[in-house]
Amino acid sequence: MNTFYVYIKRYYKLFLVAIFSLMIEIFCDLMQPTIMSKVVDIGVKNKDINYVINMGGVMVLVTLIGALGATGRNILSSTVSQSFASDLRGDLFKKINSFSFKTLDNFTTPSLVTRLTNDVTQVQNFVNGLMRIFVKAPLIGIGAIIMASRLNPPMAIILIIILPIIILIIFMNMRISYPFFIKIQGAVDRVNGIMREYLGGVRVVKAFNRFNYEKHRFENSNEELTKLSKTAMMVNSLFSPGITLTVNLFIVVVLWVGGNRVNNGTMEVGQVIAFTNYMTQILFSLMMISHVFTMFIKAKASTKRIGEVLREDSDDVRKESGNSLDLQGNVEFKDVSFSYFNNLEDLVLKNISFKAKAKETIGIIGSTGSGKSTLVNLIPGFYNTNLGHIEIDGVNIKNINYKSLRDSIAIVPQKTVLFTGTIKDNILWGKENADFEDIKEAASVAMAHDFIVNTKDGYDTILGKGGVNLSGGQKQRVSIARALIKKPKILILDDCTSALDTLTETKIREGLKTYLGEVTTFIISQKVTSVIEADKIIVIDNGEIVGIGTHKDLVESCDVYNEILNSQLGEEEWK
C-alpha cells in the first residue's frame, strides 16, 4: 500500500467527492421502498388519491436527485480511474527506463509488458469499481438492513440469520480464488513471451520449417492459461449462484412469514412489499460484494506484480545529482571484474586493467564469448562492476551524471536496432535537432547515403519493424550514421560491420578519422582486419586480457593473437 500512497494523496479529494455523490445516490435508493410502503399502506388502503399523487411526486424528486448523484459519481470515477491508470503506467515506464541492464535482466520482457498493460488495467478497474459499486454494495446492504429493521423489527431476525451464511460463502470464495489469479497472471506472461519470441523470429521459424513445434509450444502454454482461467471461473461460478440461492430462499421465507403476519393483522401489506424490496437490495449488495472480492483478488495479484517493479532498486547509481562533466575521452579500467549474477565465482570479466587516452583508437579482439561486448557495455554504465571501477578523465563513472556520461558516448551495437519510422527519424536518434545537411554528411561517412537516395522516398523511406525492409549491411550503415551524427567524445563500434564487405568497412574507417577528429574509439571485432591499424589492441580470452599493444607488439608476444591471425589470414600472408 505504501507504494501507491502517492496516488492516493494525488486523487483522494476527487475520490471523496465521488463517494459523496455515491452516498446521495444510495440514500435515494434506500428511501424508495419506504415511500412505496407508505403509498400502499396509507394512500391505497385509505383510497386517498391526493396522498398517492403527493408521495408519487416525492418519489420522482428522490429519483431525480439520485440520478444526479449517480451521474456525478460516474463522471468522477471515470476521471479518477483513467488518470490514476495513466499516471501509474507513466511511472512504471519511467521506472523501467531508469533500470540498468542488470536490473532489467531480473524481469522478462513479456512480464514487464503484461505489468504495464494487463496488470494496470486490473488495478484501474478496481479503482473505478471502488467508486461505483464497491462502496455502494456494502452501504446499500447495511442501509437496507437498517431500513428493514426500522420498518418491522421482528422480521429483522431473518436478516441476522442470513448475513453470517453469506459472509462465510464470500470468505471461502476469496481464500480459494486468490491463488488461481496469481497463477493466471504468470500464465499470461508465458503466453506473451512465446508470442513475442515467435513473431520476432518468424523468418527463422519458417526457414527451418518449425511451425508445428512453435504451434505445439504455444498450444501448451495457451492450454495452461485456459485451464487456470476455467478453474478460477468455475470456483466463482459455484459461489455466486450459492449466494443468489441463499438470498432467494430467505425472500421466500419473508413472503411466507409476512403473509402470515398480514393475515394475523400484525403487519401491513406495504411493509411486506418494502421488506421484499429491501431483501432484493440486499441480494444485489451481496452479489456485488462477491464481485468486489473477485475484482479485489485480481487487483491484489496485479498490485503485487506492479509493486515489485516500482520497489525495485535501480543499481544505476549515476543519479541526476551526479557531476556533469565536459568529458575529454580518457578511459581507464582499474582491476575490473564483473558477473551478470553477482557471483564472484562466475565472473565474465576478470581483473581488467588498461588505459585508453583521448583520441586513441582501441581495438578489442577475442573469440566468441570472451567478454568483448560486456567490457564496452561497462563504459556507459549499462552494468556496474562487481570489483574495481572505471574512470573517465580521472573521475569514477559512478560519480558522473548519467545523462552527461551517455551524451558523450555513442554506441553502434552488435545487434542492429532500428525503429519504426523513416530513415531520417532513425538517424536523428543520435541528434534530434540536427539539420538535413548534418544527416547527409553522417550518412555519407557511414557509406549509407548512396543506397538511401536510391530508395523510392530517400531519407523519408518508412522502415518496417526493426528495419525489415533493409538488408543487414544497410541496417548496420544506418546504425553507424546514427552514432556518428552525435559527434561523441567516445565512440563504441561493437562488431557492427559484420555484414559489410572489406572495402566498405575500410572506407568507413577512413571517413571516421576526418569526420570525428578528436574522439576515443573502441572497435570490437572478431576480424583482425578491423583492428589491425588501431593505436592499441586488447586481446581478451575467457574474460581476461592476455595481450595488449600494437599489432606488431602482439605478433611478437601474444600466442592468442597469433592464433587468430593464422586462422583468418594464414601465416604466409600476414608475415
N, C-alpha and C positions, 0 to 999 in steps of 0.2 A: 504493500500500500504506500510506503514511503516513496517508491519510485514514481507514483502517479500523483503525489501531493501537489506538484507544481501545476498540474492540470486542474485539480480540484480548486486550488486557490484562484486560478485564472477564470473559472467559469461558475463558481458557486453562487454568485449573485443571480445570474440568469437562471440557474438551476432552481434556486429558491422561489423566484418569480413564477417559474413553470409549475412548481409544486403548489404555490398559492392558487394559481389558476385551476390546477387539478382539484384542490380542496373545494373550490366553488362548485365545480362540476359534480364532485362526489356528494356534496351537501344537497344539491338539487336532485340528484338521482335517488337519494335516500328519502327525500321528502315526498316523492310521488306516491308510493304505496299508502302512506299515512293519509295523505289528502284524499286518495281514492276511497279508502275505508270510510272516511267521514262523508263523502258523497253518497256512498251506498247506505251506510247506517243512519244517516240523518236526512239527506236530501231525498233519496229514493224511497226509504222506509216511510217518511212522513209526506211523500208526494209534494215536496217543496221545490218547485221548479226554479225559483229565484236563487235558492241556496245552491242548487246544482249548477246554474249558469255562473254564479259568482265564483264558486270553487273551481269550475272549469276554466274560468279566466285566470285564476291563481295558478292552476296547473300549466297553462300556456306561458304565463310570465316566468314561472320557475324553469320551464323547458328552455325558453329563450336565454335566460341567464346562464343555465348550464351549457347551452350551445356556445355562448360567447367564451365561457371558461375553457371548454374543450378546444375551441379554435385557437385561443391564446396558448394553451398548453401544447398543441400540435406544432404551432409555428416555432415556439421556443425550444421544444425538444428536438426538432429537426435541426434548428440553427446550432444548438449546443453540441449535439452528437456529431454533426458534419464537421464543425470547426474543431472539435476535440480530435476526431479521426485524422483530419488534415494536419494538425499540429503534431500528433503522435507519429504519423508517417514521416513528416518532415524531420522530426527529432531522431527517429530511427535511422533515416537515411544519413543525416549528419553524423550520427554516432558511428555507423558502419564506415562512412567516409574517413573518419578520424582514426580507424584501426590501422595498425601496421599490418604488413603481410602476415606476420607471425600470429597476430590475434585473429585475422581473417581465417587462418588455417584451422582455428578451433570450431568453425561453423562451415557446414556445406553450403554451397551456393543455393541449391533448391530450398534448403531450410530457411535461409535469410529471405528469399523471395516470398515464401509462404508466410513468414512472420510479418513482412511488410504489407501483405495483401490479405490473405485469409484470416490471420490472427487479429489484425487491426479491425477488420470488418466484424468479427465476432464481438470484440470489445465495444465497437461502435454501436452494434445492435443492442447490446446490453445497456449502454448508457442511454440510448434512445428509449428503450423499453422502460428504463428506470423512471423516466419522467412521464410515461404514458400509462402502462398497465402494471408495472412492477410495484409502484407505490399505491396506485389506485386499487389494485386487487385486495391487499390486506386491509386497507382502510374501508373499502366497501364491505368486506366481510365483517370487520369489527363493528362498523356503523350499523349494518343490517342486524347484527346480533343485539346491539343496544336498543335499536328502534323496536325490534320484535319483542324484546323483553319488557320494554315500557308499555307496549301495546297490550300484552297479555302475559304477565309473569309466570303463571303456571305452565304455559306452553313452552317457556324457555328451557324447561328440563330436557326437552328433545335436543336442543342445541348443545347442552352440556354433555350429552351422550355422544353426539356425532363428532364434535371437534377433536377429541383425542384420537379417534379412529383415523380421521383424515390426516392429522399431523403425523401419525405413525406411518401411513402409506407414503407421504411425501418424504419423510426422513429415509425410509428404505430405498426409495427411488434415487435420492441423492447419493447415498452410500454405494449403491450398486452401479450407477451410471457413470460416475466420475472417472474411474479407471479406463473405461471404454473410450471416452472422449480424449483422454491423454494419448491413448494408442492410435486413435483415428488421426490426430494431427501428425504423429510420426509417420503413419502410412501415407498421408498426403505428401509429406516431404519426399518419401521414396518414389512415389509416382511422378512427382515433378522432376526429380533427379533423373529418372530413366528417360522421360520425355525430352528433357533438356539435352542429355547426352546423345540420344538418338538423332534429334534434329540438328545438333551441332556436327555430328559425324555421319549424316545420311549418305554422303557420297561414298564414304568408306564402306558403309553397310551394303550399299548396292554393288560396289566394286567387288566385294568378297561374297556377295550373294548370301548375306547373313540375316536377311529379313525375318526368316522363320525363327531364328534364335532370338532376335530382338522382340518379335511378336510374343514369343513364349515368355521372355523375361518381363515384358510389360503386363501380360495376362496374369502372371503370378502375383505381381505387385498390385495390380488392379483388383484381382480376386481377394487379396488380403484386405484391401481397403473396403471392398464391398461387404465382406463377411463381418468386419468390425462394425461397419455402419448399420448393417442389418441387425446385428446383435444388440447394438445400442438402441436402435429404433424399436426392436422387439421388446426390450425391457420397458421402454417408455409406453409402448402400446398396451402393456399389461397393467401399468399403474393408472393411466388416465381413465380408461373405462371403469377401473375399480373405484375411483373417486366419484365418477358420474353415477355408477350403480348405487353406491352408498348413499349419496345425497338424494337421489330419486326415491329410494326406499323410504327415506325419512320424510320426503314430501308426501308419500302415500300415507305414512303414519300421521302426519299433520292433518291431512284431509279427513282421515278416519276419526282421529281424536276430536278435531274441530267440528266434524259433522255431529258427533255425539253430544258435544257441548252446546252446539246450536239447538239441537233437539231438547236438551235439558234447560235451555234458556240461560245458560251461564256465559254464552259467547255470541257476539253478533256475526252475521254473515260477512259483513265488510271486513271484520277483523281476520276471519279465515282467509279471505282473498288477499288482504295485505300481508298476512303471515306467510301465505304461499309465495307471494311475490318476493318477500324478504328471503325465503328459503332459496328461491331461484337466483337471487342476487348472491347469496352465499355460495351456491353451486358455481356461478360464474367466477366468483372470487377464488374459490378453491381450485378450479380448473386453471385459472390464470396463475395462481401461486405455483401449481405444479409445473406450468410452462416456464414460470420465472426461474424455478430451480434448475430446469433443463438448460435454459439460457445461461444461468449463472455458472453451471458446471462447464459449459463450453467456454464461457468468458474467462473462468478461473484458469482453465488449461491454457488458453491463449495468453492471458495476462502473465502467467508464469514464464512462458516462452519469450514474450516481449521483454519482460523484466531481465531475463538472462542476458539479452543484448544490451539493454540500457545500463545494467550494472557492471558490465564487463569493463575491466580497467584496460584502457589502451596502453600498450607498452611503448608507444611513440612519445618519447619524453621531450621532444623538441616543441614545447608549447609556444603559444603566441608571445609569451613574455620573454622568450629566449633572445639572445643577442642577434641583431640584424647587422650583417657584415657585408662590406663590398669585397667579395671573395676574389682572390687572385688566381687560385687554382693549384696551390701546393698541397699535395695529399700525402699523408704518412700513416701507414698501418703500424701499430705498436703491439707486437706479440698478440695478435688477434686470434681467438678461437671461437668457433660458432657451431651450434647444433640447432636443428629445427625443433627439437623436442625438449630443449633444456636439459639434455642428458649429456654430461661431460664424458660419458663412456662411448657415446655415439657421435663424435664430432665430424662435421662435414669439412671444416677448415681447422687447421692445427698450427698454432704458433706462427701466424703470418706477419712478417715484418718487411717493409720496404718503403722507399720514398719515391714520390713522383714530383719532380719540380714543375713549376708553372711553365707552360708552353711545350713541355715534353710530350712525345708520343710513346705510350707504353703498350707493348704488345703482350697479351696473355694467351698462352697456348697450353694445351694439355689434352689428354684423351677424354672421351665422353664420360661424364660423371665425375670428373676430377675436382669440380668445385669452382670452375671459372666464373660462371654466371652468378653463383652465390656470392663470390668475392665482390663483384662490382655492385651487386644489389645492396651491399652494406654501406656503400658510399653515400647514396641519397637517404639512407636511414630507413629503407623498407623493412629491414630487420635490425635488431640490436645485437651487439656482440655479447657472448657469454663471458669471455675473458678478454682482457686487453681493450684497446679503444682506437678510434680513428680520429686523426686531426686534419683539419683543413686550414692552411695558413696559421698553424700552431694552436688552433682552438679545437677542443673536443667537440665533435659534431652534436653531441648530446646537449651542448650549451648554445647551439646555434638555432635561431628561429627557423622552424621547418620550412616556412614559405620562402624565407631568404635563401636557405640552403638549396631548395629544389628549383627556385627561379634561376639559379646559377648553373644548373646541371640539365643537360639534355640527354635523353636515352633513346636509342633505337633498339628495341627489344628483340630477343631471339625469335620469339613468336610474333609475327606482324599482326598488329591490331588496328583495323580501320573501322570507322563508324559510319552508320547510315547517314547520307548527305552527299554533298558534292565533293569533288576532289579538292576544290579550293577550301571548302569548310574544313576538311581534314588537315590540310597544310596549316591553316590558321590556328589549329590547336596549339601550335608552337608559339605563336604571337598573334593574339586575336586582333590587334589594331594595326597589323601590317598592311601596307598598300599593295596594289596588284603588281607593281614592279618588283617589290621585295619577294613576292610569291614566285614570280617567274625566275628571278635570279636564283633563289634557293632550289627550285625545281631543275634549273639548268645544271647547277653544280651536282645535283643528285642524279643527273642523266635521266630525268623524268619528263622534261619539257617537251621533247620531240614526240614521244608517244602520246602525251596528253593532248597536244594541239591536233593530233591526227584522229582523235576520237570525235564522235559526232558533235558533242556540245563543248569540247575543250575542257577548260577548268570547271565548267558548270555541269560536267557529266555526273549524273547521280550514281552513287555506288550502292550496290545491294548490301545486305547484311554481311559484315566482315570483309567488304570489298570483293564480293563473289564474282563480279564481272571483270576483274583484273587478274592477270597471271601472277604467279608467285613473285617473279622478278619485278613486275610493275608495282606490286604492293610494297615490296621492300624499298623501292626507289621513292615512292610517295612518303613512306615512313621516314626515310632519311631526310627528305626535304622538310618534313615537319619538324625534325630536330634541328636542322641547320638554320631555319629561319629565326629560331630563338637566339642565335648567336651567343651561346653559353660560354662560361669560363671553363667548364668541364664537360667534355663530350664522351659518352659511353656508347660504343658500337659493339653490341653483343651478338656476334656471329650473324650479322644482319645482311651479309652479302652471299649467303649460301646458294641462293637461286640465280646469282649473276655470273656471267662469263668473266673470264680473267681480264679481258680488255676493258669492259665496262667498269669493273672493280678498280682497275688501275687508274682510269680517268677520274673516277670519283675521289680516290685518294689524292690525286694531284690537285683537283679542284678544291679540296678541303683546305690545303695549305694557303691558297690565295684568298679564299672566301672568309675563313675564320680567323686567320692570322694568329694572334697570341691566345692559344687555347690548349689546355691539357687534355689529351685524347687517350682514351683507353680502347684498344682494339682487341676484342675477344674473338678468337677464331681457332678452328682446328686445322686451317690451311697455313702452311709455312709462308706461302707467297703473300699472305695478307699482313704478316707481322715482320717480315724479314728486314724491312727498312726502318723499323721503329728505333727510337733512341735507346730504349731499354726493353728487353724481352724477359718476361717472367714465365718460367716453366713450372706448371703445377702437376703433381701426380699424387693421387689419393689424398687430396686436401692439404698437401704440404708443398712448399716451394723447394724444388730440387735443383733449380738453376736460375740465375738472374744475371743479365748482362746484354751486350750487343750480340748480333748474330755471330760475329767472328769469335767472341769470347766463349759463347755456348758451344760452338763447334769444337773448340779445344778442350772444354771442361765438363760438358753435360751429356751423359750417356742417353738419358731420356730424349733430349732434343735431337741427338744424332739418330736415334731410332725413328723418330717422327720424320726427319729429313730423308732417311733411307726409304721409308715406306711410301713417301709421297713423290720424291724427286728422283730417287735412285742415286746410289753412291757416286757413280761416274759423273752424273750431270752437275751435282752441286759442288763437287770437288774440282 
